[in-house]
Amino acid sequence: MKLFPDLDTKKRFMKTGLPFMVGVAWAPIIWMLSIASLGPAFFSLTGSWPVTQTAIALIVLLATYILLKLFQRIGSRFYSKDE
């Protein structure tokens, strides 16, 4: 059984669905790196883990959004509308 019945469906998925899947997959990795590297510094400034985790969550959302836009831009080069 083929996952994509035709080439156009595959291209549409690669342009829209794949960057979101990559963004979701990378979010926990970005979270772990951010909380390990920036967490102690934010905790020493704020003195509260909930505030630190909220700040890190905002950073992770921003980084994931930027990576998502980057992946979409790169994907549009490979799967352009002209093909």
Secondary structure, DSSP 8 states (H G I E B T S, - for coil): --SSSSHHHHHHHHHHHHHHHHHHHHHHHHHHHHHHHTHHHHHHHH--HHHHHHHHHHHHHHHHHHHHHHHHHHHHHHS-TT-
